[in-house]
């Protein structure tokens, strides 16, 4: 994931901003329920990207991956909508507690720009519905040039998105974050529809670490900078998540990328181990020490 990549990550202030007070107002509605479901994983399962993660002679990458992590962010569905047969096959290879988080295809978000896409969206939803209980949350990522002037398109999409499918949204145009009136317009729309506001933690776009939750679900896309500081950044997230849990967070979806996919499984394993320890959880993660060689 090269979005937000910088030449020298050591010059970036990675300190996480304070959580918005509106986020706590959302979470406090659920404060009486302290149970937190956590799903942590990578963005892909193929051997080419997750170098040195798979043991020699691994027969099926997804089958092995799903024994090590409890979820996957499915970037692949952005480039090509899955068939029903694809979905059924993937679901059959994974444990009962595993969840998939498919990205809405670019034919809908980028090329269609959310217009005249009803048939394509229905086809996509009909397919991913076959994940059944293994469907985590569908997410929509808009192009960087999708600006606040296009709000009516997003509003129509969100308002008419079938309520039976959990949805998260990621916008990237800088005006959404730099101009408070547009950010408020966006977050009000998402909150009214119980749609999650994706947080992206990446070096070159610190404005997207907005810390504004619009539902009781936190969807975080963490992009490592291929730097030693990646581990410190993950540890800071654990402190934030602990606070969110105490305030009522119900679900955490946390997916780890890198600018150059070298050690995403290592980062995810570190995060899971420390999160389990700090929050007294039992999230599945690789049991053996992973190494690069």
Buried (B, 14 or more C-beta within 10 A) or exposed (E): BEBBBBEEBEEBEBEBEEBBEBBBEBBEEBEEEEEBBBBBBBBBBEBEBBBBBBEEEEEEBBBBBBBBBBBBBBBBBBEEBBEEEBBBEBBEBBEEEBBBBBBBBBBBBBEBBBEEBEEBBEBBBEBBBBBEEBBBBBBBBBBEEBBBEBBEBBBEBBEEBEEEEBBBBBBBBEEBBEEEEBBEBBBEBBBEBBBBBBBBBBBBBBBBBBBBBBBBBBBBBBBBBBBEBBBEBBEEBBEBBBEBBEBBBBBBBBBBBBBBBBBBBBBBBBBBEBBBEBBEBEBBBBEEEBEEE
